Amino acid sequence: MKSTIDCFILFTEEGQLAETREILQTSELIRMVTPLSASSLYATETLRQIAAHTEADYILFYTKASSLQLGYFALERMLRIANDSGAGMVYADHYQQTATGRQNVPLADYQFGSLRDDFDFGSLLLYRTSALKEAVKRMRTDYRFAGLYDLRLKVSQKCDIVHINEYLYTEQEEDARKSGEKQFDYVDPKNREVQIEMEQVCTEHLKIIGAYLEPSYETVSFASEKFEQKASVIIPVRNRARTIDDAIRSVLQQKTNFPFNLIVIDNHSSDGTTEKIRNYADDKRLIHLIPEREDLEIGGCWNLGVHHPACGKFVVQLDSDDLYKDDHTLQTLIDAFYTQNCAMVVGTYQMTDFHLNPIPPGVIEHREWTPDNGRNNALRINGLGAPRAFYTPVLREIKVPNTSYGEDYALGLAISRRYQIGRVYDVVYLCRRWEENSDASLDNVKLNLHNTYKDRIRTWEIQARIALNKEKK
């Protein structure tokens, strides 16, 4: 007997709705196609109604407001994989029709640490009805925006979520912005209510799987080691001749009540960056390092600076194309270590264009990092903010991953497992967005590699936190 599917699609314009419904109903597997409004598609109550009334073996969600084109025997293939694997949910690679033609959209594999609420499953999600109904029975909170996120996490607690590495459908591109523009959507103030719900869902999930950490932290003793410098600013740089002058000057102009230096790790630049750094040779506060090794990514350059004998008691981040907001940034960050007794401090930054004019979404303050639940919610979000500052002995113990993406996020998760992370909510940093940012315009393959690595970091961290909680029992 063939499996059957009940399909729920996002309500669109009447013409597109009719077209999408007709495409889906051509399959003899589809029992019915039901349109849902955007306000109900993600609501818990909608999922309860679906669970109570569906009689099909599987439930298919189409979550885009544009027309859909199914591949040849696409639904049959999704069903076969779902049946063969026993998955609670399957999703597939697909094509996207853009203004320039059809593009391949390969997706990332789902894993234990794939907790991002914006994980890209594509727009076609096939759930096993029994898994959906079991998950819905365990829903205790009514959400307006986080229902599907809650469903996915609850299904993943009992079943596998399986990625089909085959291109099974074509969807229309709805957001043509570059990756560097999309990545800050979740901190847009207009999405705050959504983020609160997502945090609640993720926190409940962590409690269920044993990875939730109570808001209790180890005390940091700042008198354990002696350093000649109170602070060191570290700038890893490669081929930033247009911006390195600005970055260096923003550090050297800092006014503090303590001694500090600047360690610039010049990772074999070839565009004139090296010569610009050498222009500051007369300032003894600047230490110019050119690594002997040629296998260092940004994280490896950080390790070189952190383990240098001249490194200060605290290290503070500055990217080579960014600036400190004013001459009090360094003092503000170092003071926060003592007032908040923390091993890491994260500041607030202003987004600007190359000429330092403010640009949307404006000030990024990461208010979702709360003292009580920040280290749990950090497993859901994709970054912790900037600038970042660290207590050097802790950083020397952990070591920075030798990567050029996600290394700072990995540090934040590892440090927050034991210590409080302090926050500064005044703008102290200018994050300059321009065409040479490393994440300005990533293709889908590169973006998936980055996101997969961050999911892997989350997987390792969740495993470590589960083990830590077991030790405490």
C-alpha positions as CSV (number, residue, x, y, z in Angstrom):
1,M,0.0,0.0,0.0
2,K,1.4,3.4,-1.0
3,S,2.1,6.0,1.7
4,T,-0.1,9.1,1.6
5,I,0.7,12.8,2.2
6,D,-1.2,15.7,3.5
7,C,0.3,18.9,2.3
8,F,0.2,22.4,4.0
9,I,1.5,25.3,2.0
10,L,2.0,29.0,2.7
11,F,-0.9,31.1,1.3
12,T,0.1,33.1,-1.7
13,E,-1.5,35.2,-4.3
14,E,-4.5,33.4,-5.7
15,G,-2.8,32.6,-9.0
16,Q,0.3,31.2,-7.4
17,L,-1.7,29.3,-4.8
18,A,-3.7,27.6,-7.5
19,E,-0.6,26.8,-9.5
20,T,1.2,25.3,-6.5
21,R,-1.9,23.4,-5.4
22,E,-2.3,22.0,-8.9
23,I,1.3,20.9,-9.1
24,L,1.0,19.1,-5.8
25,Q,-2.3,17.5,-6.5
26,T,-1.0,15.9,-9.7
27,S,0.7,13.4,-7.5
28,E,-1.5,10.5,-6.5
29,L,0.4,10.5,-3.2
30,I,-1.2,13.8,-2.0
31,R,-4.5,13.4,-0.2
32,M,-5.1,17.1,0.2
33,V,-3.5,20.5,-0.1
34,T,-4.3,23.1,2.6
35,P,-3.2,26.8,2.4
36,L,-2.0,28.4,5.7
37,S,-1.4,32.1,6.4
38,A,2.0,33.3,7.4
39,S,0.7,34.0,10.9
40,S,-0.5,30.5,11.3
41,L,2.1,28.4,9.5
42,Y,4.6,28.8,12.4
43,A,2.1,28.6,15.3
44,T,1.8,25.8,17.8
45,E,-2.0,25.8,17.6
46,T,-1.8,25.1,13.9
47,L,0.4,22.1,14.5
48,R,-2.0,20.8,17.1
49,Q,-4.9,21.1,14.6
50,I,-2.9,19.3,12.0
51,A,-1.9,16.5,14.4
52,A,-5.5,16.1,15.5
53,H,-7.1,15.8,12.0
54,T,-4.6,14.4,9.6
55,E,-4.9,10.7,8.6
56,A,-2.1,10.6,6.1
57,D,1.2,8.8,6.7
58,Y,3.3,11.9,6.1
59,I,2.8,15.7,6.3
60,L,4.5,18.0,3.8
61,F,5.1,21.7,4.5
62,Y,5.9,24.1,1.7
63,T,7.1,27.3,3.5
64,K,7.6,29.8,0.6
65,A,5.1,32.2,-0.9
66,S,6.2,31.5,-4.4
67,S,5.4,28.8,-6.9
68,L,6.9,25.3,-6.6
69,Q,8.1,22.9,-9.3
70,L,8.6,19.3,-8.3
71,G,11.3,17.2,-9.8
72,Y,10.6,14.0,-11.6
73,F,9.2,11.5,-9.0
74,A,10.4,13.9,-6.3
75,L,7.8,13.0,-3.7
76,E,8.3,9.3,-4.3
77,R,12.0,9.7,-3.7
78,M,11.4,11.6,-0.5
79,L,9.0,9.0,0.7
80,R,11.4,6.1,-0.1
81,I,14.2,7.8,1.8
82,A,11.9,8.5,4.7
83,N,10.7,4.9,4.8
84,D,14.2,3.4,4.3
85,S,15.9,5.6,7.0
86,G,13.0,5.7,9.5
87,A,13.6,9.4,9.6
88,G,11.2,11.7,11.5
89,M,11.8,14.4,8.9
90,V,13.5,14.6,5.5
91,Y,14.6,17.6,3.4
92,A,16.4,17.8,0.1
93,D,18.7,19.8,-2.0
94,H,17.0,21.8,-4.7
95,Y,17.3,24.4,-7.5
96,Q,16.4,28.1,-7.2
97,Q,15.2,30.2,-10.0
98,T,16.9,33.6,-9.9
99,A,17.0,36.7,-12.1
100,T,20.1,35.2,-13.7
101,G,18.9,31.7,-14.2
102,R,18.6,28.4,-12.3
103,Q,21.1,27.9,-9.5
104,N,22.0,24.8,-7.5
105,V,21.2,25.0,-3.8
106,P,23.0,22.3,-1.9
107,L,22.1,22.2,1.8
108,A,24.1,21.2,4.9
109,D,23.7,17.9,6.8
110,Y,21.7,18.1,10.0
111,Q,23.6,17.1,13.1
112,F,23.2,17.1,16.9
113,G,24.4,20.6,17.1
114,S,22.2,22.1,14.4
115,L,20.2,24.2,16.8
116,R,20.0,27.4,14.7
117,D,16.4,28.4,14.3
118,D,17.3,29.6,10.8
119,F,18.9,26.3,9.7
120,D,18.3,26.1,6.0
121,F,16.2,23.0,5.2
122,G,14.9,24.5,1.9
123,S,11.2,25.1,1.6
124,L,9.9,21.5,1.4
125,L,9.8,19.6,4.6
126,L,8.4,16.0,4.8
127,Y,7.5,14.9,8.4
128,R,6.5,11.4,9.4
129,T,3.0,11.9,10.8
130,S,3.6,9.6,13.8
131,A,6.7,11.5,14.7
132,L,4.9,14.9,14.3
133,K,2.0,13.7,16.5
134,E,4.3,12.4,19.2
135,A,6.2,15.7,19.2
136,V,3.0,17.8,19.4
137,K,1.8,15.8,22.4
138,R,4.9,17.0,24.3
139,M,4.4,20.7,23.4
140,R,3.5,22.6,26.6
141,T,3.8,26.2,25.3
142,D,1.8,28.0,22.6
143,Y,4.0,29.9,20.3
144,R,3.1,32.4,17.5
145,F,6.4,32.2,15.7
146,A,8.4,29.3,17.0
147,G,6.0,26.4,16.5
148,L,7.9,24.8,13.6
149,Y,11.2,25.3,15.4
150,D,9.8,23.6,18.4
151,L,8.5,20.8,16.2
152,R,11.8,20.2,14.6
153,L,13.7,20.1,17.9
154,K,11.2,17.8,19.5
155,V,11.2,15.4,16.5
156,S,15.0,15.4,16.6
157,Q,15.0,14.2,20.2
158,K,13.4,10.9,19.2
159,C,14.1,10.5,15.4
160,D,16.7,11.3,12.8
161,I,16.4,14.3,10.5
162,V,17.8,13.2,7.2
163,H,19.3,15.3,4.4
164,I,18.7,14.0,0.9
165,N,21.7,15.0,-1.2
166,E,19.6,15.1,-4.4
167,Y,18.0,18.0,-6.3
168,L,14.3,17.3,-6.0
169,Y,12.5,20.5,-6.7
170,T,12.8,24.1,-7.9
171,E,11.7,27.2,-6.0
172,Q,11.7,30.9,-6.8
173,E,14.3,33.1,-5.2
174,E,12.6,35.5,-2.7
175,D,15.6,37.2,-1.1
176,A,18.3,38.3,-3.4
177,R,20.5,40.0,-0.8
178,K,24.1,38.9,-0.3
179,S,25.1,36.7,2.6
180,G,26.7,39.6,4.4
181,E,23.4,41.5,4.4
182,K,21.3,38.6,5.6
183,Q,23.4,37.5,8.5
184,F,22.2,40.2,10.8
185,D,18.5,39.7,10.3
186,Y,18.1,37.9,13.7
187,V,19.3,40.9,15.7
188,D,17.0,43.4,13.9
189,P,14.9,45.0,16.7
190,K,11.7,44.2,14.8
191,N,12.4,40.5,15.2
192,R,12.9,40.7,19.0
193,E,9.6,39.0,19.8
194,V,10.4,36.2,17.5
195,Q,13.8,35.8,19.1
196,I,12.4,35.6,22.6
197,E,10.2,32.6,21.5
198,M,13.1,30.9,19.8
199,E,15.2,31.2,22.9
200,Q,12.4,29.6,25.0
201,V,12.2,26.7,22.6
202,C,16.0,26.1,22.5
203,T,16.3,26.4,26.3
204,E,13.6,23.8,26.8
205,H,15.4,21.5,24.3
206,L,18.7,21.8,26.1
207,K,17.0,20.9,29.4
208,I,15.4,17.8,27.8
209,I,18.7,16.5,26.3
210,G,20.7,17.3,29.4
211,A,22.8,20.2,28.0
212,Y,21.3,23.1,29.9
213,L,23.6,25.0,32.2
214,E,22.4,26.7,35.3
215,P,23.4,30.4,35.8
216,S,26.3,29.6,38.2
217,Y,29.9,30.4,37.2
218,E,33.5,29.9,38.4
219,T,35.1,32.9,40.0
220,V,37.9,34.4,38.0
221,S,41.0,35.3,40.0
222,F,42.9,38.1,38.1
223,A,46.0,37.9,40.4
224,S,47.2,34.5,39.3
225,E,49.9,35.7,36.9
226,K,52.1,38.7,36.3
227,F,52.2,40.6,33.0
228,E,54.2,43.6,32.0
229,Q,51.2,44.9,30.0
230,K,47.7,45.1,31.3
231,A,46.2,44.6,27.8
232,S,47.2,43.7,24.3
233,V,45.1,44.4,21.2
234,I,45.6,41.7,18.6
235,I,45.1,42.3,14.9
236,P,45.6,39.4,12.5
237,V,46.0,40.8,9.0
238,R,46.6,39.7,5.4
239,N,46.3,42.1,2.5
240,R,44.4,45.0,4.0
241,A,46.5,47.9,2.7
242,R,43.4,50.0,2.4
243,T,42.4,49.7,6.1
244,I,45.3,48.7,8.3
245,D,46.4,52.3,8.9
246,D,43.0,53.2,10.3
247,A,42.9,50.1,12.5
248,I,46.4,50.8,13.9
249,R,45.7,54.4,14.6
250,S,42.5,53.6,16.4
251,V,44.4,51.5,18.9
252,L,47.4,53.7,19.4
253,Q,45.2,56.7,20.2
254,Q,43.5,54.9,23.1
255,K,43.6,56.6,26.5
256,T,44.0,54.3,29.5
257,N,45.2,54.3,33.1
258,F,47.2,51.1,32.4
259,P,50.0,50.1,29.9
260,F,49.0,48.4,26.7
261,N,50.5,47.3,23.4
262,L,49.4,46.3,20.0
263,I,50.4,43.0,18.4
264,V,49.9,42.9,14.7
265,I,50.3,39.4,13.1
266,D,51.0,40.1,9.5
267,N,50.2,36.8,7.8
268,H,52.5,37.1,4.7
269,S,50.7,40.1,3.1
270,S,51.7,40.9,-0.5
271,D,49.7,44.1,-1.2
272,G,51.7,46.7,0.7
273,T,50.2,46.0,4.1
274,T,53.6,45.0,5.6
275,E,55.1,48.3,4.6
276,K,52.3,50.3,6.1
277,I,52.8,48.5,9.4
278,R,56.5,49.2,9.3
279,N,55.7,52.9,9.2
280,Y,54.9,52.6,12.9
281,A,58.2,51.0,13.9
282,D,59.1,54.0,16.1
283,D,56.2,53.3,18.4
284,K,57.4,50.7,20.8
285,R,53.9,49.7,21.7
286,L,53.5,48.1,18.3
287,I,54.8,44.6,17.9
288,H,54.9,43.5,14.3
289,L,55.0,39.7,13.9
290,I,55.4,37.8,10.6
291,P,54.8,34.1,11.2
292,E,57.5,31.6,10.2
293,R,54.7,29.2,9.5
294,E,52.6,29.5,6.4
295,D,49.7,27.3,7.6
296,L,48.1,29.8,10.0
297,E,44.5,30.9,9.6
298,I,43.1,33.8,11.7
299,G,42.8,31.6,14.8
300,G,46.4,30.4,14.4
301,C,47.5,34.1,14.2
302,W,45.6,34.7,17.4
303,N,47.5,31.9,19.1
304,L,50.8,33.4,18.0
305,G,49.9,36.7,19.6
306,V,48.3,35.3,22.7
307,H,51.4,33.1,23.5
308,H,53.9,35.9,22.7
309,P,56.0,36.9,25.8
310,A,54.9,40.5,25.4
311,C,51.2,39.7,25.5
312,G,49.2,41.5,28.1
313,K,46.9,40.2,30.9
314,F,43.9,40.7,28.7
315,V,43.7,40.5,24.9
316,V,41.3,42.5,22.8
317,Q,40.1,41.9,19.3
318,L,40.2,44.3,16.4
319,D,39.7,43.2,12.8
320,S,42.0,44.8,10.3
321,D,39.2,46.6,8.5
322,D,37.3,47.8,11.6
323,L,37.9,50.6,14.2
324,Y,37.3,51.4,17.8
325,K,34.6,54.0,18.2
326,D,36.7,56.4,20.3
327,D,39.7,56.6,22.5
328,H,38.0,55.1,25.5
329,T,37.1,51.7,24.1
330,L,40.0,49.8,25.6
331,Q,39.5,51.2,29.0
332,T,35.8,50.4,28.9
333,L,36.4,46.8,28.0
334,I,39.1,46.1,30.5
335,D,37.1,47.7,33.3
336,A,34.3,45.3,32.5
337,F,36.4,42.3,33.5
338,Y,36.7,43.5,37.0
339,T,33.2,44.9,37.5
340,Q,31.5,41.8,36.1
341,N,34.1,39.1,37.2
342,C,34.2,37.4,33.8
343,A,36.8,35.7,31.6
344,M,35.5,37.2,28.4
345,V,33.8,40.5,27.5
346,V,31.7,41.2,24.4
347,G,30.9,44.8,23.4
348,T,28.4,46.5,21.1
349,Y,29.1,47.7,17.6
350,Q,27.8,50.0,15.0
351,M,27.5,48.9,11.4
352,T,29.0,51.3,8.9
353,D,29.9,51.6,5.3
354,F,33.6,52.0,4.2
355,H,33.4,55.7,4.9
356,L,32.0,55.1,8.5
357,N,28.5,56.2,7.7
358,P,25.9,54.2,9.7
359,I,24.1,51.5,7.7
360,P,21.2,49.1,8.5
361,P,20.6,47.3,10.8
362,G,22.6,49.9,12.8
363,V,23.7,49.1,16.3
364,I,24.2,45.4,17.1
365,E,24.1,44.9,20.9
366,H,23.0,41.3,21.2
367,R,20.5,41.8,23.9
368,E,19.7,38.1,23.7
369,W,22.8,37.5,25.7
370,T,21.3,37.7,29.2
371,P,23.3,37.0,32.4
372,D,21.0,34.1,33.4
373,N,20.6,32.4,30.0
374,G,23.1,33.8,27.6
375,R,25.4,30.8,27.6
376,N,22.5,28.5,26.7
377,N,21.0,30.8,24.1
378,A,24.5,31.1,22.5
379,L,24.0,27.6,21.2
380,R,21.1,28.8,19.0
381,I,22.5,32.1,17.6
382,N,25.3,32.4,15.0
383,G,27.6,34.9,16.7
384,L,28.3,36.6,20.0
385,G,29.1,40.2,18.9
386,A,32.1,42.4,18.9
387,P,34.6,43.5,20.0
388,R,35.6,40.5,22.0
389,A,38.1,40.6,24.8
390,F,39.6,37.7,26.8
391,Y,41.5,37.0,30.0
392,T,44.8,35.8,28.7
393,P,45.4,32.8,31.0
394,V,42.1,31.3,30.1
395,L,42.6,31.8,26.4
396,R,46.1,30.3,26.6
397,E,44.6,27.2,28.2
398,I,41.8,26.7,25.7
399,K,43.7,27.7,22.5
400,V,42.0,29.3,19.5
401,P,40.9,27.0,16.7
402,N,43.1,27.5,13.6
403,T,40.3,28.5,11.3
404,S,39.3,31.8,9.7
405,Y,35.6,31.4,10.4
406,G,33.8,30.6,13.7
407,E,37.0,30.6,15.8
408,D,35.6,33.4,18.0
409,Y,32.3,31.6,18.4
410,A,34.0,28.4,19.5
411,L,35.9,30.4,22.2
412,G,32.7,32.0,23.4
413,L,31.0,28.7,23.9
414,A,33.9,27.0,25.6
415,I,34.6,29.9,27.9
416,S,30.9,30.3,28.8
417,R,30.7,26.7,29.9
418,R,32.7,27.7,33.0
419,Y,32.8,31.4,33.3
420,Q,30.5,34.4,33.0
421,I,30.8,36.4,29.8
422,G,30.6,40.1,30.5
423,R,28.7,42.6,28.3
424,V,29.2,46.2,27.4
425,Y,26.0,47.7,25.8
426,D,27.5,51.0,24.8
427,V,28.8,51.2,21.2
428,V,32.6,50.8,21.4
429,Y,33.3,49.4,17.9
430,L,32.7,50.3,14.3
431,C,32.2,47.3,12.0
432,R,32.9,48.4,8.5
433,R,31.1,46.6,5.7
434,W,32.6,46.7,2.3
435,E,33.3,44.6,-0.7
436,E,36.4,42.9,0.7
437,N,34.8,41.6,3.9
438,S,35.5,37.9,4.0
439,D,31.8,37.2,4.5
440,A,30.4,39.9,2.2
441,S,29.1,37.6,-0.5
442,L,29.5,33.9,0.0
443,D,28.1,31.4,-2.4
444,N,25.9,28.7,-1.1
445,V,28.6,26.0,-1.0
446,K,30.9,28.3,1.1
447,L,28.1,29.4,3.3
448,N,27.2,25.7,4.0
449,L,30.8,24.9,4.9
450,H,30.8,27.8,7.4
451,N,27.5,26.9,8.9
452,T,28.4,23.2,9.1
453,Y,31.5,24.0,11.0
454,K,29.6,26.1,13.5
455,D,27.1,23.3,13.9
456,R,30.0,21.0,14.5
457,I,31.3,23.4,17.2
458,R,27.8,23.3,18.8
459,T,27.8,19.5,18.6
460,W,31.1,19.3,20.5
461,E,30.0,21.9,23.0
462,I,26.6,20.2,23.7
463,Q,28.4,16.9,24.2
464,A,30.8,18.5,26.6
465,R,28.0,20.2,28.5
466,I,26.0,16.9,28.8
467,A,29.1,15.2,30.2
468,L,29.7,18.1,32.6
469,N,26.1,17.8,33.9
470,K,26.5,14.1,34.4
471,E,29.7,14.7,36.5
472,K,27.8,17.0,38.8
473,K,25.1,14.5,39.6
